[in-house]
Amino acid sequence: MSRQTVTYKGLGQIMYHRAASGVLDKILGHIAFYCIDNKLPALTSIVVGKGRGTPGDQIPMDLEKRDKEREKVYAKDWYNIYPPTAEELHASYVQHMK
């Protein structure tokens, strides 16, 4: 709603109340693959590196469309979507990691 991005470091602070280097890749991967499978905007496009201001190279996303994806994220009514279960997120991740 506030049209903001969050850095990986900032997200680690929000989630774990400390720096969480190296643990967000799989978490964000689960979310990215779930969004792909369910035709949702790439929610992971709003999580960016501090120095570069863009998502990491390992996050599944069409880099040429990342600005458009971010705008789709901002426009989406996320409050109207029921959150996925851990099992649903895991199923998407496993399917894409085959």
C-alpha distances in whole Angstrom, upper triangle without the diagonal:
4,6,8,11,13,17,19,21,18,17,20,20,17,19,23,23,25,25,25,26,27,26,22,24,25,22,20,23,22,19,19,22,21,18,21,23,21,20,16,14,15,13,15,15,12,15,17,21,21,24,23,19,19,19,23,25,26,22,23,22,23,23,24,21,18,16,16,15,12,11,12,9,7,8,9,9,9,10,13,14,17,17,20,23,24,27,25,23,27,28,26,27,31,31,29,31,35
4,6,9,11,15,18,19,16,16,19,19,16,19,22,22,23,24,24,25,27,26,22,24,26,23,20,23,24,20,21,24,23,20,23,26,24,22,19,16,17,14,16,15,11,14,16,19,19,21,21,17,18,18,22,25,26,23,24,22,24,23,24,21,18,16,17,16,12,12,13,11,8,11,12,12,13,14,17,18,20,20,23,25,26,29,27,25,29,30,28,28,32,33,31,33,36
4,7,10,14,16,18,16,15,19,19,17,19,23,23,24,24,24,24,26,25,21,22,24,22,19,22,22,19,19,22,22,19,21,24,22,20,17,14,14,12,13,12,9,12,13,17,17,19,18,14,15,15,19,22,23,20,21,19,20,19,20,17,14,12,13,12,9,8,11,9,6,9,11,12,13,15,17,18,21,20,22,25,26,29,27,24,28,29,27,27,31,31,29,31,34
4,7,10,13,15,12,12,16,16,14,17,20,20,21,20,20,21,23,22,19,20,22,20,17,20,21,18,18,22,21,19,21,24,23,22,18,15,14,12,12,11,7,9,10,13,13,16,15,11,12,13,17,20,21,18,20,19,20,19,20,18,14,13,14,13,10,11,13,10,9,12,14,15,14,17,19,20,22,20,23,25,26,28,27,24,27,29,26,26,30,30,28,30,33
4,7,10,12,10,10,13,14,13,15,18,18,19,17,17,18,19,19,15,17,19,17,14,17,19,16,16,19,20,17,20,23,22,21,18,14,13,10,10,8,5,6,7,10,10,13,12,9,9,10,13,16,18,15,17,16,18,16,18,16,12,12,14,12,9,11,13,11,10,14,15,17,15,18,21,20,22,20,22,24,24,27,25,22,25,27,24,23,27,28,26,27,30
4,7,8,6,6,10,10,10,12,14,15,15,14,14,14,16,16,13,14,17,15,13,16,18,15,16,19,20,18,21,23,23,22,19,16,14,11,10,10,6,5,6,8,9,12,12,9,10,10,12,16,17,15,17,17,19,18,20,19,15,15,17,15,12,15,16,13,13,17,17,19,17,19,22,21,22,20,21,23,23,26,24,21,23,26,24,22,26,27,25,26,30
4,5,5,6,8,10,10,12,14,14,13,11,12,11,13,14,11,13,16,14,13,16,18,16,16,20,21,20,22,25,25,24,21,18,16,13,11,11,8,5,5,5,6,9,10,8,9,9,10,14,15,14,17,17,19,17,20,19,15,16,19,17,14,17,19,16,16,20,20,22,20,22,25,24,25,22,23,25,23,26,25,22,24,26,24,22,26,27,25,25,29
4,5,5,6,9,10,10,12,13,11,9,8,8,10,10,8,10,13,12,10,13,15,14,15,18,19,19,21,23,24,24,21,19,16,14,10,11,10,6,6,6,7,11,11,10,10,9,9,13,13,12,16,16,19,18,21,20,17,18,20,18,16,19,20,17,18,22,22,23,21,23,26,24,24,21,22,23,21,24,23,20,21,24,22,20,23,25,23,22,26
4,5,5,6,9,10,10,10,8,6,7,7,10,11,10,12,15,14,13,17,18,18,18,22,23,22,24,27,27,27,25,22,19,17,14,15,13,10,9,8,8,11,13,12,13,12,12,16,16,16,19,20,23,21,24,24,20,21,24,21,19,22,23,20,21,25,25,26,23,25,28,26,27,24,24,25,23,26,26,22,24,27,25,23,26,28,26,25,29
4,5,5,6,9,10,9,9,8,9,11,13,13,11,14,17,15,14,18,19,17,19,22,22,22,24,27,27,27,23,21,19,16,14,15,12,9,10,10,9,13,14,13,14,13,14,18,18,17,20,21,24,22,25,24,20,20,23,21,18,21,22,19,19,22,22,23,21,22,25,24,25,22,23,24,23,26,26,22,24,27,25,24,27,29,27,27,31
4,5,5,6,8,9,9,9,8,10,12,11,9,12,14,11,11,14,15,14,15,19,19,19,21,24,23,24,21,19,16,13,11,13,11,8,10,11,11,15,16,14,14,13,14,17,17,15,18,19,22,21,24,23,19,20,22,19,17,20,20,17,17,21,20,21,18,20,23,21,21,18,19,20,19,22,22,19,20,23,22,20,24,26,24,24,28
4,5,5,6,7,6,5,5,8,10,9,8,11,13,11,12,15,16,15,17,20,20,21,23,25,25,26,23,22,19,16,14,16,14,11,12,12,13,16,17,16,16,15,15,18,17,16,20,21,24,23,26,25,22,23,25,22,20,23,24,20,21,25,24,24,21,23,26,24,24,20,21,21,19,22,23,19,20,24,23,21,23,26,24,24,28
4,6,5,4,5,6,7,10,13,12,11,15,17,15,15,19,19,18,20,23,23,23,26,28,28,29,26,24,22,18,17,18,16,13,14,14,14,17,19,17,18,17,18,21,21,20,23,24,27,26,29,28,24,25,27,24,22,25,25,22,22,26,25,25,22,23,26,25,25,22,23,23,21,25,25,22,23,27,26,24,27,29,28,28,31
4,6,6,8,9,10,13,15,13,12,15,17,14,14,18,18,17,19,22,21,21,25,26,26,27,23,22,20,16,15,17,14,12,14,15,15,19,20,18,19,17,19,22,21,20,23,23,27,26,29,27,23,24,26,23,20,23,23,20,20,23,22,22,19,20,23,22,21,18,20,20,19,23,23,20,22,25,24,23,26,28,27,27,31
4,6,8,9,9,12,13,11,10,13,14,11,12,16,16,15,17,20,19,20,23,24,24,25,22,22,19,16,15,17,15,13,15,16,17,21,22,20,20,18,18,22,20,19,21,23,26,26,29,27,24,25,26,23,21,24,24,20,21,24,23,22,19,20,23,21,20,17,18,18,16,20,20,17,19,22,22,20,23,26,25,25,28
4,5,7,7,11,13,10,11,14,15,13,15,18,18,17,20,22,22,23,26,27,27,29,26,25,23,19,18,20,18,16,17,18,18,21,23,22,22,20,20,23,22,20,23,25,29,28,31,30,27,28,30,27,24,27,27,24,24,28,26,26,23,23,26,25,23,20,20,20,18,21,23,20,20,24,24,22,25,27,27,26,29
4,7,9,12,15,13,14,17,18,16,17,21,21,21,23,26,25,26,29,30,30,31,28,27,25,21,20,22,19,17,18,18,18,21,23,22,23,21,21,25,24,23,26,27,31,30,33,32,28,29,31,28,26,28,29,25,25,29,28,27,24,25,28,27,26,23,24,23,21,25,26,23,24,28,27,26,28,31,30,29,33
4,6,9,12,12,13,16,18,16,17,21,21,21,23,26,26,27,29,31,31,32,29,28,25,22,20,22,20,17,17,16,16,19,21,21,22,20,20,23,22,22,25,27,30,29,32,31,28,29,31,28,26,29,30,26,27,30,29,30,27,27,30,29,28,25,25,25,23,26,27,24,25,28,28,26,28,31,30,29,32
4,6,9,10,11,14,16,15,16,19,20,20,22,24,25,26,28,30,30,31,28,27,24,21,18,20,18,15,15,14,13,16,18,18,19,18,17,20,19,19,23,25,28,26,29,29,25,27,29,27,24,28,29,25,26,30,29,30,27,28,31,29,29,25,26,25,23,26,27,24,24,28,27,24,27,30,28,27,30
4,6,6,7,10,12,12,13,15,17,17,19,21,22,23,25,27,28,29,26,25,22,19,17,19,17,14,14,13,14,17,18,18,18,16,15,18,17,17,20,22,25,24,28,28,24,26,28,25,23,27,27,24,25,29,28,29,25,27,30,27,27,23,23,23,20,23,24,20,21,24,23,21,23,26,24,23,27
4,6,7,9,12,12,13,15,17,18,18,21,22,23,25,27,28,29,27,25,21,20,16,18,17,14,13,12,13,15,16,17,17,15,13,15,14,15,19,21,24,22,26,26,23,25,27,25,23,27,27,24,26,29,29,30,27,29,31,29,29,25,25,24,22,24,25,21,21,24,23,20,23,25,23,22,25
4,6,7,9,10,11,12,15,16,17,18,20,22,23,25,26,27,25,24,20,19,16,18,18,14,14,13,15,16,17,18,17,14,12,14,12,13,16,19,22,21,25,25,22,25,27,24,23,27,27,24,26,30,29,30,27,29,31,28,28,24,23,23,20,22,23,19,19,22,21,17,19,22,20,18,22
4,6,7,7,9,11,12,14,15,17,18,19,21,23,24,25,23,23,19,17,14,17,17,14,15,14,16,19,19,19,18,15,13,15,13,13,16,19,22,22,26,25,22,25,27,24,23,26,26,23,25,28,27,28,24,26,28,26,25,21,20,19,16,19,20,16,16,19,18,15,17,20,19,17,21
4,6,5,6,8,10,11,12,14,15,16,18,20,21,22,20,19,16,14,11,14,13,10,12,12,14,17,17,16,15,12,11,13,11,10,13,16,19,19,23,22,19,21,23,20,19,22,22,19,21,24,23,24,21,23,25,23,22,19,18,18,15,18,18,14,15,18,16,14,17,19,17,16,20
4,6,5,6,9,10,10,12,14,15,16,18,20,21,19,18,15,14,10,13,14,11,12,12,15,17,17,16,14,11,9,10,8,7,11,13,17,17,20,20,17,20,22,19,18,22,22,19,22,25,23,25,22,24,26,23,23,20,18,18,16,18,17,14,14,16,15,12,14,17,14,13,17
4,5,5,6,9,10,10,12,14,15,16,18,20,18,18,15,14,12,15,16,13,15,16,19,21,20,20,17,14,12,13,10,9,11,14,18,19,22,22,19,22,23,20,20,24,23,20,23,25,24,25,22,24,25,22,21,18,16,16,13,14,14,11,10,13,12,9,11,14,12,11,15
4,5,5,7,9,10,11,13,15,16,17,18,17,17,14,12,10,14,14,12,14,16,18,21,21,19,17,14,13,15,12,10,12,15,19,19,23,22,19,22,23,19,19,22,21,18,21,23,21,22,18,21,22,19,18,15,13,13,11,13,13,9,10,13,12,9,12,15,14,13,17
4,5,5,6,9,10,10,12,14,15,16,14,14,10,9,6,10,11,9,11,13,16,19,18,16,14,10,10,12,10,7,9,11,15,16,19,18,15,18,19,15,15,18,18,15,18,20,18,20,17,19,21,18,18,15,14,15,13,15,14,10,11,14,12,10,13,15,13,14,17
4,5,5,6,8,10,11,12,14,15,14,14,11,11,8,11,13,12,14,15,19,21,19,18,15,12,11,12,8,6,7,10,14,15,19,18,16,19,19,16,16,20,19,16,20,22,20,22,19,21,22,19,19,16,14,15,13,14,13,9,10,12,9,7,10,12,10,10,14
4,6,5,6,9,10,11,12,14,13,14,11,11,10,13,15,14,16,18,22,24,23,21,19,15,14,15,12,10,10,13,16,18,21,20,18,21,21,17,18,21,19,17,20,22,19,20,17,20,20,17,16,13,11,11,9,10,9,5,6,9,7,5,9,10,9,10,13
4,6,5,6,9,10,11,12,10,11,8,7,7,11,12,12,15,17,20,23,21,19,17,13,14,15,13,10,10,12,15,17,20,18,16,18,18,14,15,17,16,13,16,18,15,17,14,16,17,14,14,11,9,11,10,12,10,7,9,11,8,8,12,13,12,13,17
4,5,5,6,9,10,10,9,9,6,7,6,9,11,11,14,16,20,22,20,18,15,11,12,13,11,7,6,8,11,13,16,14,13,15,15,12,13,16,14,12,16,17,15,17,15,18,18,15,16,14,12,14,14,15,12,9,11,12,9,8,12,12,10,12,15
4,5,5,6,9,10,10,11,9,10,10,12,15,15,17,20,23,25,23,21,18,15,15,15,12,9,7,9,13,15,18,16,15,18,18,14,16,19,16,15,19,20,17,19,17,20,20,16,16,14,12,14,13,13,10,8,9,9,6,6,9,9,7,10,12
4,5,5,6,8,8,10,9,10,11,13,16,16,19,22,25,27,25,23,20,17,17,18,16,12,11,12,15,18,20,18,17,19,19,15,16,18,16,14,18,18,15,17,14,17,16,13,13,11,8,11,11,11,8,6,8,8,5,7,10,10,10,12,15
4,6,5,6,5,6,6,7,9,11,13,14,17,20,24,26,23,21,18,15,17,17,16,12,10,10,13,16,18,15,14,16,15,11,13,15,12,11,14,15,12,14,12,15,15,12,13,11,10,13,14,14,11,9,12,12,9,11,14,13,12,15,17
4,6,5,6,8,7,10,11,12,15,16,19,22,25,27,24,22,19,16,17,17,15,12,9,9,11,14,16,14,14,16,15,12,14,16,13,13,17,17,15,17,15,18,18,15,16,15,13,16,16,16,13,11,13,12,9,10,13,11,10,13,15
4,6,8,10,11,13,14,16,18,19,22,25,28,30,28,26,22,19,20,20,18,15,12,13,15,18,20,17,17,20,18,15,17,19,16,16,19,19,16,18,16,19,18,14,15,14,12,14,15,14,10,10,12,10,7,10,12,10,9,13,15
4,6,9,10,12,14,16,18,19,22,26,29,31,28,26,23,20,22,22,20,17,14,14,16,19,21,18,18,20,18,14,17,18,14,14,17,17,13,15,13,16,14,11,12,12,10,13,15,14,11,11,13,12,9,12,15,13,13,17,18
4,7,9,11,14,14,17,19,21,25,28,30,27,25,21,19,21,21,20,16,14,13,14,17,18,15,15,17,14,12,14,15,11,12,15,14,12,14,13,16,15,12,14,14,13,17,18,18,14,14,17,15,12,15,17,15,15,18,20
4,6,8,11,12,14,16,19,22,25,27,25,22,19,17,19,20,19,15,13,12,14,16,17,14,14,15,13,10,11,12,9,8,12,11,9,11,10,13,12,10,12,12,12,16,17,18,14,13,16,16,13,15,18,17,16,19,21
4,6,9,9,11,13,16,19,22,24,21,19,16,14,17,18,17,13,12,10,12,13,14,11,10,11,9,6,8,9,6,5,9,9,8,11,10,14,14,12,15,14,15,18,19,20,17,15,18,18,15,16,20,19,17,20,23
4,5,6,8,10,13,16,19,21,18,16,13,11,13,14,14,10,9,7,10,11,13,10,8,10,10,6,7,10,8,7,10,12,10,13,12,16,16,14,16,15,15,18,18,19,16,14,17,17,14,14,18,17,15,18,21
4,5,6,8,11,15,17,20,18,15,13,11,13,15,15,11,11,10,13,14,16,13,10,12,12,8,8,10,9,6,9,11,10,12,10,13,15,13,14,13,13,16,16,18,16,13,16,18,15,15,19,19,17,19,22
4,5,6,8,12,15,17,15,13,10,7,10,12,11,8,9,9,12,12,15,13,10,12,13,9,9,12,12,9,12,14,13,16,13,17,18,16,17,15,15,17,17,19,17,14,16,18,15,14,18,18,16,17,21
4,6,7,11,14,15,13,10,8,6,9,11,12,9,10,8,10,10,12,10,6,8,10,7,6,9,10,8,10,13,13,16,14,18,19,18,20,18,18,21,21,22,20,17,20,21,18,17,21,21,18,20,23
4,6,10,12,14,13,9,8,7,11,14,14,11,13,12,14,13,15,13,9,10,11,9,6,9,11,8,9,12,13,15,14,17,19,18,20,18,19,21,21,24,22,18,21,23,20,19,23,24,21,23,26
4,7,9,12,11,9,7,6,8,12,12,10,12,12,15,13,16,15,11,12,14,12,10,13,14,11,13,16,16,18,16,19,21,20,21,18,19,21,20,23,21,18,20,22,20,18,22,23,20,21,25
4,6,9,7,5,5,4,7,10,12,10,13,13,15,13,15,15,11,12,15,13,11,14,16,14,15,18,19,21,20,22,25,23,25,22,23,25,23,26,25,21,23,25,22,21,24,25,22,23,26
4,6,6,5,6,6,7,10,12,12,15,15,17,14,17,17,14,15,18,17,15,18,20,18,19,22,23,25,23,26,28,27,28,25,26,27,26,28,27,23,25,27,24,22,25,27,24,24,27
4,6,6,8,10,10,14,16,15,19,18,20,17,20,20,16,17,20,19,17,19,22,20,20,24,24,27,25,27,30,29,30,27,28,30,28,31,30,26,28,30,28,26,29,30,27,27,31
4,6,9,11,11,13,16,17,20,19,20,17,19,20,17,17,21,20,18,21,23,22,22,26,27,29,28,30,33,32,33,31,31,33,31,34,33,29,30,32,30,28,31,32,29,28,32
4,6,8,9,11,14,14,17,16,17,13,15,16,13,14,17,17,15,18,21,20,20,23,25,28,26,29,32,30,32,30,30,32,30,33,31,28,29,31,28,26,29,30,27,27,30
4,7,9,12,15,14,16,15,16,13,15,15,11,11,15,15,12,15,18,16,16,20,21,24,23,26,28,27,29,27,27,29,29,31,29,26,28,30,27,25,28,29,26,26,30
4,7,9,11,10,13,11,12,9,12,12,8,9,13,12,10,14,16,14,16,19,20,23,21,25,27,25,27,25,25,27,26,28,27,23,25,27,23,22,25,26,22,23,27
4,7,8,7,10,9,11,9,12,12,8,10,13,11,10,14,15,14,16,19,19,22,20,23,25,23,25,22,22,24,23,25,23,20,21,23,20,18,22,22,19,19,23
4,5,6,9,10,12,10,13,14,11,14,16,14,14,18,19,17,19,22,22,25,23,26,28,25,27,24,23,25,23,25,23,20,20,22,20,17,20,21,18,18,21
4,6,8,9,10,8,12,13,11,15,17,15,16,19,20,19,21,24,24,27,25,28,30,27,28,26,25,26,24,26,24,21,21,22,19,17,20,20,16,16,19
4,6,9,11,11,14,15,13,17,18,16,17,20,20,19,22,24,24,26,24,27,29,26,26,24,22,23,21,22,21,18,18,19,16,14,16,17,13,13,16
4,6,9,9,13,13,11,14,16,13,14,17,17,15,18,21,20,23,20,24,25,22,23,20,19,21,19,20,19,15,16,17,14,12,15,16,12,13,16
4,7,9,12,12,10,14,15,12,14,17,16,15,19,20,19,22,20,24,24,21,22,20,19,20,19,20,18,15,15,16,12,11,14,13,10,11,14
4,6,9,8,7,11,11,9,11,14,13,13,16,18,17,21,19,23,23,21,23,21,20,22,21,22,20,17,18,19,15,14,17,16,13,15,18
4,5,5,6,10,10,9,11,14,14,14,17,18,19,22,21,25,25,23,25,24,23,25,25,25,23,20,22,22,18,17,20,19,15,17,20
4,5,5,8,10,9,11,14,14,15,17,19,20,23,23,26,27,25,27,26,25,27,27,28,25,22,24,24,21,20,22,22,18,19,22
4,6,8,9,10,12,13,14,16,18,19,20,24,24,27,28,27,29,28,27,30,30,31,28,25,27,27,23,23,25,24,21,22,25
4,6,5,6,9,10,11,12,14,15,16,20,20,24,24,23,26,25,25,28,28,29,26,23,25,25,22,22,25,23,20,22,25
4,5,5,6,9,10,10,12,14,15,19,18,22,23,22,24,23,23,26,26,27,24,22,24,24,21,20,24,23,20,22,25
4,5,5,6,9,10,11,13,14,18,18,22,23,22,25,24,25,28,28,30,27,24,27,27,24,24,27,26,23,25,28
4,5,5,6,9,10,11,12,16,17,20,21,20,24,23,24,27,28,29,26,24,26,27,23,23,27,26,23,25,28
4,5,5,6,9,10,10,14,14,18,18,17,20,20,20,23,24,25,22,20,23,23,19,20,23,22,20,22,25
4,5,5,6,9,10,13,13,17,18,17,20,19,20,23,24,26,23,21,23,24,21,21,25,24,22,24,27
4,5,5,6,9,12,13,16,17,18,21,20,22,25,26,28,25,23,26,27,23,24,28,27,25,27,30
4,5,5,6,10,11,14,15,15,18,18,19,23,24,25,22,21,24,24,21,22,25,24,23,25,28
4,5,5,9,8,12,13,13,16,15,17,20,21,23,20,18,22,22,19,20,24,23,22,24,27
4,6,8,9,12,13,14,17,17,19,23,24,26,23,21,25,26,23,24,27,27,25,28,31
4,7,9,12,12,13,17,17,20,23,25,27,24,22,26,27,24,25,29,28,26,29,32
4,6,9,9,10,13,14,16,20,22,23,20,19,23,23,21,22,26,25,24,27,30
4,5,6,7,11,13,15,19,21,23,20,20,23,24,22,24,27,26,26,29,31
4,5,5,8,9,12,15,18,20,17,16,20,21,19,21,24,24,23,26,29
4,6,8,9,13,16,18,21,18,18,22,23,21,23,26,26,26,29,31
4,7,9,12,16,19,20,18,18,22,22,21,23,26,26,26,29,31
4,6,9,12,15,17,14,14,18,18,17,19,22,22,22,25,27
4,6,9,13,14,12,13,16,17,16,19,21,21,22,24,27
4,7,9,11,10,10,13,14,14,16,19,19,20,22,24
4,7,8,6,7,10,11,11,13,15,16,17,19,21
4,5,5,6,9,10,11,13,14,16,17,19,21
4,6,5,6,9,10,11,12,14,16,16,19
4,5,5,6,9,10,10,12,14,15,17
4,5,5,6,9,10,11,13,14,16
4,6,5,6,9,10,11,12,15
4,5,5,6,8,10,10,12
4,5,5,6,9,10,11
4,6,5,6,9,10
4,5,5,6,9
4,5,5,6
4,6,6
4,6
4
